[in-house]
Amino acid sequence: MKPKLFFWIDTSGVHYGLAKYIQDNFDCELFSIFEMTDKPKLFFESQKLVKFKKIWFYHDYILKTKRKPDLNYLKSIEKKYNIPLWVIAANDRIFNNFNNFYKFSRDEILLILEDGIKLFERVLDEVKPDFLVMFETHQQHNHLFYKICKARNIKILLTVPSRTPVTKDRLPNGNIYYLSDEHDKFLPLPKTIKPNIYKKIKLNEKFENIRDSNSDKRVYGGFLTSRSKYFKASLKYLFTKDTNVQTHYTYFGRSKIKVIFDRIAYELRKKHRKNFMEKNLSKNIENDSPFIYFPLHQEQERILLLGAPFYTNQFDVIQNIAKALPVGYNLYVKEHFMMNVRGWRSISEMKKIMSLYNVKLLHHTVNSEELIKKSSLVISIKGTTAIEAAIHNKPSIIFENVGPYQLSSVHKLQSITELPQAIRKSLKIEVNPDEVRKYLDAINEYAFEFPYVRLYIDFESKFKIGGYYANTEINSHKIMEYLEKFKPELTQLALFHIENIKRLSN
């Protein structure tokens, strides 16, 4: 029998292209849930390039009737799949305080969960797929679908970005990935079908500029910086009827007047916050006394919301670390440079951090590598910094799992109450170079190079007016141009998936 592959496809274009080139190189049946706005939907519901056996559009099934949520059904789902629903829902960026346009009620949130889960169960009962193929999850709906598929023992192929640094020339973001059925776990892969094998990394190699404030600039280039495209997108938005406010809960409350005023307020806040940062945040590393380094995470991002759901309040984390510091140590906290795209952190939160006696808040331009090198210990909620610390012979403490393998110099905190003792113990730990070497060898072995960000940005620029406006119609001719342009990369990724599908089917 032909294997049944189920795709979750959004409007990034990448997994649609992946489905196209898997279809061209493998005898299988394709199915998909599409997650997109009304106008792109017009193309995907009529397209013939990818021969899906059946497709569903997620938003067609959500909040279509007004009723009370079925609590008994939701309770049964939690028990059936062992999924704590509120942990996922409460950390969805649309439902929580990142949404400036609409305040969802408890019943609305539960209804959205109920409608989505009923759709997922109905689809999975009908198709009985062998594989789920998708990018790493970012919001409650695709995360729930992934969790339900996993609970049903459907084989999963997630494309997961490797946030582990490799070398100075290979950025941890944007081009290095691995396939997995979990976010912090390798899916063992045969060497014979590696798209790219990196050279083995030697520990005596210098890891200069593994991550710095320019790394994402090198990846993203001028994305979302074109004033002309921003102006064009604004005009299109103002003079085009937008039905998504009625059909997509993610657009609730987004009247044009609210969006305009929100954007004006955003630009004013951003400027005001930047001025505050320039005047008040330190741009120098003062090494007069020993310090522990804590890098702030970008907000609103998956790494916190779904990756560390009980540590989303970073000020609370910083305050707890400050309480646990040994006398004589300071805590250096650095702002994340990508908070620029979020309009920077609020001044009130920055002031709260700065008010702590033994905490110093650093400007986002301070070199992260130098901070790690000069620190006595690194503490992070999640992310790459703990691994970078090990590379630089520094111990670290993490609140959530940071990668597929655990290093003895990286202490996974089990409870916040153990933090004082964990800090004192970790300060005495020496990094085992053999462990680090094995870790990096594993990354070289299992990770592959794929220009996901380049494909994503090209798609956004081509179809979404430079990435500024999502609800635009998709032209079939341009889609074919896009697929042809990236045929080598997408074919390589498709063959990589196919070989693993064959292997996992045996």
Helices and strands as residue ranges (DSSP letters): E 4-9, H 14-25, E 29-34, H 38-44, E 52-57, G 58-61, H 71-81, H 85-89, H 106-127, E 131-135, H 140-151, E 155-161, E 176-180, G 191-193, H 215-220, H 227-238, H 244-247, G 249-251, H 256-280, E 291-295, H 302-305, H 314-324, E 330-334, G 337-342, H 347-354, E 359-362, H 368-374, E 377-380, H 385-391, E 396-398, E 410-412, G 416-418, H 419-426, H 433-446, E 448-449, H 452-463, H 476-485, H 487-505
